[in-house]
Amino acid sequence: MPPLTPDETRNPWTVTSREVRYENPWLRLVHHEVLNPAGRPGIYGVVSFRNLAVGVIPVDAEGCTWLVGQYRFPLDRYSWEIPEGGAPVGTDPADTARRELIEETGLRARNLKEFLRLDLSNSTTDETAFCYLAWDLERGESEPEETEQLKVRRVRLREALDLVLDGTITDSISVAGLLRLKVMADDGALPPGLADAVARGLAR
């Protein structure tokens, strides 16, 4: 890819004022009066999150992973996802990945590797997601939060990937993470201690 040009890095928006219209412990909504790229007055609302989104795909020696099912209030429907949580801005998202893995599945990982970053809904939010692979797992008891009513399923990686491809899994971090894992496996880009397990899990 050629280097970014100055025009690609220049911000064409001019902010003339900003005001926090709503705020709670998890997010705030900021209203901006702007001049758009054409120089005309306009408005822009941005949702800023106080946490980084974190997802983690655990893989055991048999090539299985864990999916977490829960009812998602904003969507008003049930969702199957990889283990996920929020890391307060300014903290290490890897620590959150390890914590969420224990809370939601009871798994402890001896090895953890970041393999994907995402900008989520970047037309209206500044939310960033970090996704990790976890392996060399030790099983224990899950410790869900009181706001979480979870179902947990251990499935082969191929089954999880098929649930992405048939549209059952629609959560963006889960979709991107599982597809990225497949590409890395195909490209031989996984760590040696993980590659064989992933290959077993993805085999038909």
Order of alpha helices (4+ residues) and beta strands (2+ residues): alpha-beta-beta-beta-beta-beta-beta-beta-alpha-beta-beta-beta-alpha-alpha-alpha
